[in-house]
Amino acid sequence: MYDIIITIFFILMIFNSFLIITSKNSVHSVLFLVINFIITTGILLILEREFLALSFLIIYVGAISILFLFVIMMLDIKVVNSTKDLLKYFPVGSFIGVIFFLEIFYIIFHTFIQNSYSTSFYSNFYTNWYKQVDSIIDITALGQIIYTHFVIQFLLSGIILLLSVIASIILTRDSIKIKPRKQILFRQISRQYKNIILT
């Protein structure tokens, strides 16, 4: 069952990665990137790596992708149809992509070996003996440490992040432009003696 769920998550991740590359709007690309990070968090939670999952969620989704979004909003990038550039750089990009895929497959097949105690690749089950001995998971231990010994540092880091978010919102907001007073020559020339205020 876990293998099927992880396979579905990997297919969704590949589909989102394709949407990140092909999306014309850069804000949509960042949102697809956030979805990709959330899928990665789900995979790590299934693999019982809670600390890495929360690190992905806090650091990548909560900080880096929001930073990307604010930079894109500040730059105000125009949406341009880049079909000509895509066709121009497609041969070189596909060649580099094939080389990267070959390197990744080479590393996977030469690093991860089959379990010598099992006869099938799919029965490569790992027994977490540490979990069998100690029932406290990583998140519980980290929560006990952070919220007891380092609670002041945790609150200060939260205040700093809140100030940075407020500052970035203020920077991305459109500044109020004061309209200069213009001289309307037609109204000055077409004045009549009745409308003049005499002092």
N, C-alpha and C positions, 0 to 999 in steps of 0.2 A: 504493500500500500504506500509506504514512504517513497519507494522508487517511482511510482506513478505520479505522485504529487510533485516530486522534485523534477521529473521530466516535463510536466506541464508548466512548472515555474520557469524552467530553462527555455522552453519554447516561447513563453510570453516575454522573457527577457530578450531573446533574439529578435522577436517581432518589434518590441519597443526600441531596440537599438537601431533597427532599420528605419523606424519612424523618426528617430532623433536625427539621423543623417539626411533623410529625404524631405523633412519638413521645411517649408519655405519661410515660415514665421519663426524667428529665433525664440520668442517667448514660448511657443508651443514646443520647441525642441527642449527647452529647460524643463517644462512640465513633464514631458516624456522621460527626461532624465531622472526626475524625482520619482516617477512610477517605477523606473528601473531600480533605483536604490531601495524602494519599498519591497520590491520582489526579492532583491538580494537579502534584505532583512528577514523575509519569510523563509528563504532557503536556510539561512543560518539558524533560525529558530527551530526548524525541523531537524537540523543536524545537532541540536542541543548545544549551541554555542551562543549563550544568551548575552555574554558581555560584548562579543563582536557584533551581534545583531543590534544591540542598543547603541554601540559606538557608531555603526553605520547610520542609524536613524538620527542620532544627535548631531554627529559631525557633518556627514554628507548632506542629509536632507535639511537639517536645521541651520547649517552654517554655509556650506560651500554652494549649494544650489540656490539658496536665497541671495548669496553674494553675486552669483552669475545673473540672477534675475534683476537685481538692482543695477548692475553694470550695464545690462542690455537696455533697461529703461532709461538710464542716464544718457547713454550714447544715442538713443532714438534712431535705431537702424531702420532704414527703409526696406520694405519688402521688394526684392528685385527678382525677376524671372531669370534664373540662371541655368536654363536648359542648354544654351550654347557652351557654357563653361563645363557643364557636366559631361557633354559629349566630347569636349576637347581633352579633359583630364581623365576620362574613363579608362583608357588602356593602361596608363601608368599607374593609376590608383588600383585597378584590379590586379595588376602584376604584383604590386607591393602587398595587397591584401592576401593573395595566394601564398606569398612567401611567409607572411605572419602566421597564417593558418597551418602551414607545413611545420613551422617551428613549434607552434603550440601542440600539435599532435605528436611531434617527435618527443617533446618533453613529457607529455602525458604517458605515452606508451613505454618510455624508458625510465620513468620515475616510479610510477605506481605499479607494483608487481602483484601477482595473484597470491592470495593467502595459501601457504603450503599445506595448511591443515584442512583445506576444503577442496572439493572436486569441481565446483562450479564458480564462475566469476560472480554470479548474482548472489551466492551465499557467503560473500565476504563480510560477515557480520563482526562487529567490534564490540567487545564486552568492556564497559567502563567500570573497572574494578574500584576506582576511586569513589564513584557514585554508590557502589554497593557498600563500601565501608562507611562513608560519610553521607548523610542525607541532606546536608545543606548545600544548595546549589550556589553557583557563582554570584548571581544577582542578589541573593539574600546576604551573602557575606559582604559584598561591596556596599549594599545598602546600610548594613550595620556599621561599617567603617565610616562611610561618607556622612551619614546623618548623626553620628555620635562624636567622633574625633575631629572631623574636618567640616563641621556644619557651617562655621563662619566663612571659610574659604569657598564653600559651595554657594552660599548666599551672595558673596561678593562677586563671584564669577557670573551669577545670574543677573545681578544689577548691571555689570559691565556689558553683558550681551543685550540687555534691555535698552541701555543708553545707545549702543551701536545701532540697534534697529530703529530707534527714534531718530537718530542723526541721519541715517540713510533715507528714511521716509522724508525728512525735511529737505534733504539734498535733491531728491527726485521730484519733489513737488514743484510745479510751475510757479515761478516767482510772479508776484502781482506787478504788472507793468503799469506805471503811472503814465497816462496819456498826456503828452505835452499840449499846451494851449496853442492853437493855431489861429492865425490871423485870417479872417474871412473877408477878402477884399470886396466882394460883391455887396455884402451887407453894409460895409463902411461907405461905399460909394453911393449906394441907393438910400442913404439916410435922408429923411425929410426934416424940415425945420420944426414940425409939430412934435416929433419924437425926441428932440434934444432936451436934455435936462440942463437947465440953466442954474448956476449957483450964484 
